[in-house]
């Protein structure tokens, strides 16, 4: 135990050093974005259809002796470094208490044996860096963007909290209240939050994707310190972690530093995964959510394949045509032409075990949900029955290609790409492979996937509406209920 909580020598030094200044605008990545995107477009002939040079080709990957995975990509064009630590565990890995993965994201900022509460973030912020984290159904990610000279500090701080995190009643109670308040503000008190939560529970009736990442309130209220420690020891082990660093650093000394910092992190003998698979849907499912909102909302969702499926690009193109912004079919029809909706949007959502194509619309004042739903579904049926134009497909594909390149515009976004692909697939899919798959999609593919996946029998519909107005029962009804009528 003594060896586990001893702070790194480098960390001791950092704690005694005054904060250094840096340029927040550089950490923000604007100059990096211009450099990278400009390089990609200038050297690739992108507009002419020539393959784009992929910076990820220079990636270095290895594992430490304890199974800790390291992914490094040097890029010296700006003095910025993105550091991301990917935990291969999200809300889908929870067994007894939903929300525990997200709760841990909060607890990781509350101090360790050698670092006080919020000091980790303070040390980064004082140097002009940025620090945050997020939890999804599949992963939890801790990330920092700093200038180059602060990279050793970031490595030491991350190792400190992964090795020596404080998990006690005081920390748990503090963050429990924070999470419950977050749940209230983002889900319980908003019609959109209520609607999407109900939609996920309807689509995935058996799979753990059905519960919200933030957890059900009753579970968060009851989670124990013992459960937290068990989750941490199981999923925050060395062989379930991936460290990604992209930017202005040198690989050899950085790798040596990582070895010293993380080489003693314990390994879990096994990483349990929820064995539940998605249950095939055999008919439409519907749910009404009563919420005191001014205007009713409509949500719809369909089962789709998980990330990496061969139909993924066709579904992405279909999503762009149907629900991708104000030029999409749903928006144009419902908002502009028929004037029955205030907005309409949607997306093809890919995850490790399953996917969902979802769309939502908000009714205009005076428009009932039956009218909105009929028009909403008619647009989807039109694509399934009549198809789309090649012009629509070409425009959607161009938007997707530009979006794909823009995702690599900063060191932060590049690190996100590397981490996501390594954790999900064990490899980084080449950029040329991604673009070729997009370009291969045609109008026939779009019509096929909409007809196959967005079927009536596979549809899930959630309506969020004000509760029905209760009326006073008639005298005859009261008498009949009390047994007074003859």
Backbone torsions as a table, in degrees:
resi	resn	phi	psi	omega
1	UNK	NA	-38.3	-179.6
2	UNK	-60.5	-42.0	-178.9
3	UNK	-65.3	-32.6	-176.5
4	UNK	-69.9	-35.2	-173.0
5	UNK	-97.7	-0.4	-179.4
6	UNK	-69.9	126.8	-179.4
7	UNK	-69.3	151.1	176.6
8	UNK	-65.8	147.5	178.8
9	UNK	-58.8	-40.9	179.9
10	UNK	-61.8	-36.6	-179.5
11	UNK	-68.5	-38.3	176.2
12	UNK	-57.7	-42.5	-179.2
13	UNK	-65.5	-42.0	-178.7
14	UNK	-62.6	-38.1	-178.2
15	UNK	-66.0	-20.5	-179.8
16	UNK	-99.8	2.3	-177.7
17	UNK	-98.6	136.7	176.9
18	UNK	-65.8	152.1	-178.6
19	UNK	-62.4	138.6	176.4
20	UNK	-96.2	155.3	178.3
21	UNK	-89.7	154.7	172.4
22	UNK	-151.7	175.4	-176.9
23	UNK	-98.2	107.4	-179.3
24	UNK	-56.5	-32.1	-179.6
25	UNK	-64.6	-32.4	177.8
26	UNK	-71.4	-44.3	178.5
27	UNK	-60.7	-33.2	178.9
28	UNK	-62.7	-22.3	171.6
29	UNK	93.4	7.7	-177.4
30	UNK	-64.0	-45.4	-179.7
31	UNK	-68.5	-36.1	177.2
32	UNK	-63.2	-41.3	-179.9
33	UNK	-60.3	-46.0	-178.5
34	UNK	-63.4	-41.7	-178.3
35	UNK	-65.2	-47.1	-175.6
36	UNK	-69.9	-49.4	-179.0
37	UNK	-64.5	-41.3	178.4
38	UNK	-60.6	-41.2	178.8
39	UNK	-64.4	-44.8	-178.4
40	UNK	-60.7	-47.9	-176.1
41	UNK	-73.6	-36.0	-176.2
42	UNK	-72.3	-33.9	-173.6
43	UNK	-97.1	-7.3	-170.3
44	UNK	-106.6	-17.8	-171.7
45	UNK	64.9	37.4	-173.3
46	UNK	-54.2	-46.3	-176.5
47	UNK	-63.3	-27.8	-178.9
48	UNK	-86.8	0.5	176.7
49	UNK	91.9	9.1	178.6
50	UNK	-78.6	146.2	-177.9
51	UNK	-59.2	140.6	-179.5
52	UNK	-85.0	139.0	176.3
53	UNK	-67.0	133.0	-175.1
54	UNK	-103.8	112.1	179.2
55	UNK	-60.0	-25.1	-177.4
56	UNK	-65.7	-12.9	178.8
57	UNK	-62.7	-23.2	-179.4
58	UNK	-89.8	7.2	-176.7
59	UNK	-65.3	141.9	173.6
60	UNK	-113.4	133.2	-178.9
61	UNK	-133.5	139.1	176.6
62	UNK	-156.1	173.0	173.5
63	UNK	-127.0	140.9	173.1
64	UNK	-75.8	172.7	-178.4
65	UNK	-61.7	-24.6	179.9
66	UNK	-91.1	6.8	178.4
67	UNK	93.5	-3.5	-179.8
68	UNK	-66.7	121.7	-175.2
69	UNK	-91.2	137.9	-178.1
70	UNK	-126.4	129.4	178.2
71	UNK	-126.0	120.9	-175.6
72	UNK	-125.9	138.2	176.7
73	UNK	-140.5	108.1	178.4
74	UNK	-74.9	137.4	174.6
75	UNK	-152.5	106.2	-170.2
76	UNK	-98.2	16.4	-177.3
77	UNK	-72.9	-26.6	175.1
78	UNK	-137.2	151.3	-177.5
79	UNK	-79.7	51.5	-175.0
80	UNK	-125.7	142.2	177.3
81	UNK	-130.2	132.3	173.9
82	UNK	-104.9	127.5	179.7
83	UNK	-120.2	126.3	179.4
84	UNK	-134.5	131.8	177.2
85	UNK	-114.0	112.0	-174.8
86	UNK	-96.8	122.4	173.2
87	UNK	-99.3	121.8	-178.0
88	UNK	-79.3	62.8	179.0
89	UNK	-160.8	131.4	176.2
90	UNK	-136.4	-159.8	-176.8
91	UNK	-65.4	-22.5	178.5
92	UNK	-68.8	-15.2	-179.2
93	UNK	-93.4	2.5	179.9
94	UNK	-77.4	142.3	-177.2
95	UNK	-110.1	-53.5	-173.3
96	UNK	-109.1	-31.2	-177.0
97	UNK	-124.9	110.1	174.5
98	UNK	-68.4	148.3	179.8
99	UNK	90.5	-4.0	-174.7
100	UNK	-70.7	-32.4	178.3
101	UNK	-64.0	-44.9	178.4
102	UNK	-69.0	-37.1	177.3
103	UNK	-59.4	-37.7	179.5
104	UNK	-67.7	-33.5	175.5
105	UNK	-55.3	-42.0	178.1
106	UNK	-68.7	-43.5	-175.0
107	UNK	-66.1	-24.5	-179.2
108	UNK	-67.8	-11.7	178.0
109	UNK	-101.4	4.9	-172.2
110	UNK	-97.9	10.1	173.3
111	UNK	108.2	158.1	179.6
112	UNK	-130.8	-172.1	-177.7
113	UNK	-61.3	-29.1	-174.6
114	UNK	-118.8	0.2	-179.2
115	UNK	-130.8	130.1	-178.7
116	UNK	-73.8	172.9	-179.0
117	UNK	-59.2	127.7	177.4
118	UNK	66.5	3.3	180.0
119	UNK	-67.9	-36.6	177.6
120	UNK	-52.1	-55.0	-179.1
121	UNK	-64.3	-38.0	-179.5
122	UNK	-60.8	-44.2	-179.3
123	UNK	-62.8	-37.1	178.1
124	UNK	-71.0	-46.3	-177.5
125	UNK	-63.9	-36.7	179.7
126	UNK	-61.9	-24.5	-179.7
127	UNK	-98.5	15.9	177.4
128	UNK	78.6	9.8	-178.8
129	UNK	-87.5	176.0	177.9
130	UNK	-126.5	139.4	-177.1
131	UNK	-140.3	139.3	178.0
132	UNK	-165.9	-172.8	179.2
133	UNK	-161.7	163.1	173.9
134	UNK	-151.9	157.3	177.9
135	UNK	-125.1	137.0	174.9
136	UNK	-123.3	-173.5	177.2
137	UNK	-68.4	-23.3	-175.5
138	UNK	-109.4	-30.7	-173.1
139	UNK	-141.8	165.1	168.0
140	UNK	-127.1	132.4	-173.5
141	UNK	-129.9	130.0	175.5
142	UNK	-109.8	129.6	-172.9
143	UNK	-141.6	145.2	176.0
144	UNK	-134.2	143.4	171.2
145	UNK	-121.5	119.3	-174.5
146	UNK	-139.4	167.0	170.6
147	UNK	-77.8	161.8	-165.9
148	UNK	-56.2	-40.3	-174.5
149	UNK	-68.2	-14.6	-179.7
150	UNK	-92.2	-1.9	-179.2
151	UNK	-58.6	-44.8	178.5
152	UNK	-58.5	-37.3	177.9
153	UNK	-63.2	-44.5	-178.9
154	UNK	-61.1	-44.4	179.8
155	UNK	-60.1	-45.6	-179.5
156	UNK	-65.4	-40.8	-179.7
157	UNK	-65.8	-41.5	179.1
158	UNK	-65.2	-43.3	178.5
159	UNK	-61.9	-39.0	-179.8
160	UNK	-59.9	-48.7	-176.4
161	UNK	-75.7	-27.0	176.1
162	UNK	-75.9	-27.9	178.2
163	UNK	-85.8	-37.3	-165.3
164	UNK	-130.5	31.0	-178.3
165	UNK	-58.9	138.9	174.7
166	UNK	-86.3	121.2	177.4
167	UNK	-124.4	98.5	-179.0
168	UNK	-140.1	177.0	-176.1
169	UNK	-61.8	-40.1	-178.0
170	UNK	-63.5	-46.1	179.1
171	UNK	-64.2	-43.7	-178.9
172	UNK	-61.6	-47.2	-177.4
173	UNK	-63.4	-39.2	179.3
174	UNK	-62.3	-49.4	-176.4
175	UNK	-77.8	-25.5	174.6
176	UNK	-58.3	-46.3	-179.2
177	UNK	-65.4	-38.0	178.3
178	UNK	-63.1	-44.7	-179.0
179	UNK	-66.6	-41.5	178.9
180	UNK	-62.9	-37.9	176.8
181	UNK	-67.8	-39.5	177.0
182	UNK	-62.4	-41.3	178.1
183	UNK	-63.0	-42.0	-179.7
184	UNK	-62.4	-45.3	-176.0
185	UNK	-71.1	-40.1	-172.8
186	UNK	-90.1	-25.1	-174.0
187	UNK	-121.9	-58.9	-170.4
188	UNK	-68.7	-29.3	-176.8
189	UNK	-101.5	10.3	179.9
190	UNK	-127.3	137.2	178.3
191	UNK	-64.7	-36.2	178.4
192	UNK	-65.0	-43.2	178.5
193	UNK	-62.5	-43.8	177.7
194	UNK	-61.8	-43.0	-176.8
195	UNK	-66.2	-45.7	-178.3
196	UNK	-69.4	-36.7	177.3
197	UNK	-61.1	-42.2	178.4
198	UNK	-67.7	-35.7	-179.6
199	UNK	-65.4	-45.3	179.2
200	UNK	-60.9	-41.1	179.2
201	UNK	-66.4	-28.6	-179.8
202	UNK	-79.5	-41.5	-177.4
203	UNK	-68.8	-50.2	-176.4
204	UNK	-104.3	82.2	-173.5
205	UNK	-70.9	-26.1	-178.5
206	UNK	-115.2	-35.6	-174.9
207	UNK	-70.8	147.8	-179.6
208	UNK	-63.8	-11.3	172.6
209	UNK	-61.5	-14.5	-175.4
210	UNK	-70.4	-26.9	-179.3
211	UNK	-93.3	152.2	-176.0
212	UNK	-70.0	148.4	178.8
213	UNK	-58.1	-36.3	179.9
214	UNK	-73.9	-13.1	176.6
215	UNK	91.0	160.4	171.7
216	UNK	-75.8	143.0	-176.1
217	UNK	-54.4	-44.9	-176.4
218	UNK	-62.7	-33.5	178.2
219	UNK	-71.3	-45.1	179.7
220	UNK	-61.3	-37.6	-179.8
221	UNK	-65.9	-26.5	-173.0
222	UNK	-106.6	-7.0	-176.1
223	UNK	-60.3	143.6	-174.9
224	UNK	-110.2	164.1	175.5
225	UNK	-61.9	-39.3	180.0
226	UNK	-61.6	-40.8	177.7
227	UNK	-65.8	-38.2	178.3
228	UNK	-63.7	-45.4	-179.6
229	UNK	-64.2	-39.4	179.3
230	UNK	-64.5	-42.3	178.9
231	UNK	-63.7	-44.3	-179.1
232	UNK	-62.4	-48.1	-177.5
233	UNK	-63.9	-31.3	-177.6
234	UNK	-80.9	-49.1	-169.6
235	UNK	-101.2	-16.2	177.5
236	UNK	-98.6	29.2	178.1
237	UNK	-84.0	159.2	-174.9
238	UNK	-56.0	-41.1	-175.8
239	UNK	-79.9	9.7	174.6
240	UNK	-122.3	17.4	-174.9
241	UNK	-122.9	148.5	175.0
242	UNK	-134.2	121.5	176.4
243	UNK	-99.3	124.3	179.4
244	UNK	-117.5	128.6	176.8
245	UNK	-129.3	126.8	179.8
246	UNK	-130.9	130.6	174.7
247	UNK	139.2	-147.9	-170.3
248	UNK	-89.1	87.7	178.4
249	UNK	-155.2	172.6	176.2
250	UNK	-110.4	132.5	-171.0
251	UNK	-63.1	-49.7	-171.9
252	UNK	-62.7	-53.6	179.3
253	UNK	-65.5	-32.5	179.0
254	UNK	-67.9	-42.2	178.1
255	UNK	-63.7	-38.1	177.4
256	UNK	-64.3	-39.7	177.9
257	UNK	-64.9	-42.1	179.0
258	UNK	-62.6	-40.3	178.7
259	UNK	-60.9	-43.9	179.0
260	UNK	-65.8	-39.3	-173.9
261	UNK	-78.4	-42.9	-172.2
262	UNK	-108.4	-5.4	-176.1
263	UNK	-63.7	-22.3	179.9
264	UNK	-99.2	8.7	177.3
265	UNK	-67.7	131.4	-176.3
266	UNK	-64.0	154.0	177.5
267	UNK	-107.9	139.5	176.6
268	UNK	-86.2	137.5	179.9
269	UNK	-63.1	-28.2	177.9
270	UNK	-156.3	153.3	178.4
271	UNK	-116.8	99.0	-177.2
272	UNK	-70.0	142.5	176.8
273	UNK	-124.8	144.9	179.1
274	UNK	-65.0	123.2	-175.3
275	UNK	-81.2	-5.5	-175.4
276	UNK	-64.9	135.0	175.8
277	UNK	-109.0	166.6	-179.1
278	UNK	-70.2	130.7	179.5
279	UNK	-81.5	127.9	177.9
280	UNK	-58.6	140.1	-179.2
281	UNK	-93.3	132.1	-174.9
282	UNK	-113.1	9.8	179.6
283	UNK	177.3	163.3	-178.8
284	UNK	-62.0	142.7	175.4
285	UNK	-121.0	140.9	-177.7
286	UNK	-135.6	151.4	178.0
287	UNK	-151.8	137.0	174.9
288	UNK	-108.8	132.3	178.3
289	UNK	-115.5	121.3	178.5
290	UNK	-89.3	125.0	-178.4
291	UNK	-147.5	137.4	-176.2
292	UNK	-77.7	70.8	179.8
293	UNK	-107.2	156.4	-179.1
294	UNK	-69.4	-38.1	-177.0
295	UNK	-129.7	143.5	-180.0
296	UNK	-75.1	152.5	-179.7
297	UNK	-123.1	151.5	178.5
298	UNK	-122.5	131.0	175.4
299	UNK	-124.3	142.3	175.8
300	UNK	-140.4	143.5	-179.6
301	UNK	-147.2	149.2	179.6
302	UNK	-134.3	147.2	173.6
303	UNK	-65.7	136.2	174.7
304	UNK	-138.6	169.4	-176.7
305	UNK	-68.6	162.7	177.3
306	UNK	-74.6	174.1	-179.9
307	UNK	-61.6	142.2	-179.3
308	UNK	92.9	-4.8	-179.3
309	UNK	-70.9	151.0	-177.1
310	UNK	-65.4	-20.7	178.1
311	UNK	-90.0	1.6	-174.7
312	UNK	-59.9	-46.0	-178.2
313	UNK	-66.5	-38.9	178.1
314	UNK	-64.7	-38.2	176.8
315	UNK	-68.5	-35.6	175.5
316	UNK	-62.9	-43.0	178.4
317	UNK	-64.5	-43.4	178.0
318	UNK	-60.5	-41.4	179.0
319	UNK	-63.0	-42.0	179.4
320	UNK	-62.9	-42.0	-179.3
321	UNK	-69.8	-42.9	-175.8
322	UNK	-78.6	-42.5	-167.2
323	UNK	-141.6	16.0	-176.6
324	UNK	-92.1	74.8	174.8
325	UNK	94.9	-171.3	-172.1
326	UNK	-74.4	-14.9	176.7
327	UNK	-92.0	-0.8	-178.1
328	UNK	-72.1	162.4	-177.8
329	UNK	-62.2	-45.6	-178.8
330	UNK	-62.7	-45.1	-178.3
331	UNK	-65.3	-48.0	-178.6
332	UNK	-59.9	-45.0	-176.3
333	UNK	-70.3	-50.8	-172.6
334	UNK	-78.4	-36.8	-175.2
335	UNK	-91.6	-50.0	-174.5
336	UNK	-85.0	-52.0	-170.8
337	UNK	-79.2	-55.0	-177.7
338	UNK	-86.6	-19.9	179.0
339	UNK	53.8	46.3	178.9
340	UNK	-114.1	-3.5	-179.0
341	UNK	-133.4	149.1	174.6
342	UNK	-83.8	-29.0	178.2
343	UNK	-158.6	163.4	174.3
344	UNK	-156.4	129.7	-179.4
345	UNK	-154.5	169.9	179.0
346	UNK	-178.5	-178.1	-177.3
347	UNK	-169.2	157.8	169.0
348	UNK	-93.3	115.6	-172.8
349	UNK	-105.3	113.1	-177.5
350	UNK	-101.4	137.8	173.1
351	UNK	-137.9	177.8	-172.7
352	UNK	-61.6	-44.8	-174.5
353	UNK	-99.4	-20.2	-175.1
354	UNK	-164.6	169.3	176.1
355	UNK	-132.2	170.5	175.8
356	UNK	-146.9	132.3	169.3
357	UNK	-96.5	118.6	-177.9
358	UNK	-130.3	154.7	176.2
359	UNK	-148.2	155.6	-178.1
360	UNK	-144.3	154.5	177.6
361	UNK	-149.4	147.5	176.6
362	UNK	-110.6	128.5	-176.3
363	UNK	-71.9	144.3	172.3
364	UNK	-72.5	157.3	176.2
365	UNK	-56.2	132.9	178.9
366	UNK	88.8	-5.4	179.8
367	UNK	-101.1	126.8	179.3
368	UNK	-83.8	159.0	-176.2
369	UNK	-67.0	-28.8	178.2
370	UNK	-61.8	-44.1	178.6
371	UNK	-64.3	-44.9	-179.8
372	UNK	-63.8	-44.3	-178.6
373	UNK	-64.4	-41.7	-179.7
374	UNK	-60.3	-43.5	179.5
375	UNK	-70.3	-37.8	179.2
376	UNK	-59.4	-51.8	-178.1
377	UNK	-70.6	-28.5	179.3
378	UNK	-64.6	-36.3	178.5
379	UNK	-66.2	-38.6	178.2
380	UNK	-69.6	-43.0	178.1
381	UNK	-62.0	-34.6	-179.8
382	UNK	-62.4	-41.2	177.6
383	UNK	-66.2	-43.4	-179.2
384	UNK	-64.3	-34.9	-175.4
385	UNK	-91.9	-38.5	-174.1
386	UNK	-109.1	-15.1	-179.6
387	UNK	81.7	-170.4	180.0
388	UNK	-126.5	168.6	-179.6
389	UNK	-87.2	156.7	176.3
390	UNK	-64.5	-30.7	177.4
391	UNK	-63.8	-42.8	177.2
392	UNK	-62.0	-42.5	-179.7
393	UNK	-64.6	-44.2	-179.4
394	UNK	-61.9	-42.3	179.9
395	UNK	-65.4	-43.6	179.5
396	UNK	-63.4	-40.0	-179.9
397	UNK	-66.7	-39.5	176.5
398	UNK	-62.3	-42.7	178.8
399	UNK	-61.9	-39.7	-179.9
400	UNK	-67.8	-40.6	-179.9
401	UNK	-65.1	-45.5	178.3
402	UNK	-62.4	-42.5	178.1
403	UNK	-62.0	-38.7	179.8
404	UNK	-63.5	-44.4	179.4
405	UNK	-66.5	-41.1	-178.5
406	UNK	-63.5	-23.3	178.7
407	UNK	-67.3	-15.6	-178.8
408	UNK	-105.8	19.7	-171.5
409	UNK	-75.3	-17.2	178.6
410	UNK	-130.9	162.9	175.1
411	UNK	-60.4	-35.8	178.9
412	UNK	-62.3	-48.7	-178.0
413	UNK	-68.1	-33.3	176.1
414	UNK	-65.9	-42.1	177.3
415	UNK	-61.7	-38.8	178.2
416	UNK	-62.5	-41.0	178.1
417	UNK	-62.6	-48.7	-178.1
418	UNK	-61.8	-46.1	-178.6
419	UNK	-63.5	-46.3	-178.1
420	UNK	-60.7	-44.7	-175.6
421	UNK	-73.8	-38.5	178.4
422	UNK	-63.8	-44.4	-178.9
423	UNK	-68.7	-41.1	-175.8
424	UNK	-77.7	-39.9	-171.6
425	UNK	-118.4	-12.5	-175.3
426	UNK	79.9	2.6	178.9
427	UNK	-155.7	162.5	174.9
428	UNK	-99.3	116.4	179.8
429	UNK	-65.3	128.9	-179.2
430	UNK	-59.6	147.2	179.1
431	UNK	-60.4	-37.5	179.1
432	UNK	-62.5	-36.4	178.2
433	UNK	-66.2	-41.1	179.8
434	UNK	-65.4	-44.9	-178.1
435	UNK	-68.1	-39.4	178.7
436	UNK	-61.5	-38.6	179.4
437	UNK	-66.6	-37.6	177.5
438	UNK	-65.8	-46.4	-176.1
439	UNK	-67.5	-20.9	-179.0
440	UNK	-77.7	-15.2	-177.3
441	UNK	-72.0	135.3	174.2
442	UNK	-127.0	179.7	-176.3
443	UNK	-60.9	-35.4	178.9
444	UNK	-63.3	-40.6	178.5
445	UNK	-62.3	-42.4	-178.8
446	UNK	-63.3	-46.7	179.1
447	UNK	-61.9	-39.5	-178.5
448	UNK	-64.0	-47.6	-176.2
449	UNK	-70.0	-33.7	177.0
450	UNK	-66.0	-43.7	179.2
451	UNK	-66.1	-36.7	-176.4
452	UNK	-76.8	-45.6	-172.6
453	UNK	-96.5	-31.9	-176.1
454	UNK	-99.0	52.5	-176.5
455	UNK	-85.8	161.9	177.4
456	UNK	-63.5	-40.1	-176.9
457	UNK	-72.9	-17.4	179.2
458	UNK	-104.5	13.9	-174.8
459	UNK	-85.2	142.7	173.5
460	UNK	-125.5	127.2	-174.2
461	UNK	-125.6	130.1	174.6
462	UNK	-122.2	130.3	175.9
463	UNK	-114.8	126.9	177.2
464	UNK	-106.6	120.7	-172.4
465	UNK	-149.5	160.4	175.7
466	UNK	-62.2	149.3	178.5
467	UNK	-63.0	150.7	179.3
468	UNK	-63.3	145.9	179.8
469	UNK	-76.4	125.2	179.5
470	UNK	-84.6	133.0	179.4
471	UNK	-109.0	153.3	178.3
472	UNK	-68.4	131.1	179.2
473	UNK	-68.0	149.9	179.4
474	UNK	-69.9	163.3	179.0
475	UNK	-61.8	-37.2	179.6
476	UNK	-64.9	-40.1	-179.4
477	UNK	-67.0	-39.5	178.7
478	UNK	-63.8	-44.6	-179.4
479	UNK	-63.0	-40.0	-179.4
480	UNK	-67.0	-38.5	179.8
481	UNK	-66.6	-32.3	-179.2
482	UNK	-88.9	1.0	179.0
483	UNK	81.4	15.6	-177.3
484	UNK	-89.9	-11.3	-179.1
485	UNK	-85.7	147.7	178.9
486	UNK	-121.6	NA	NA
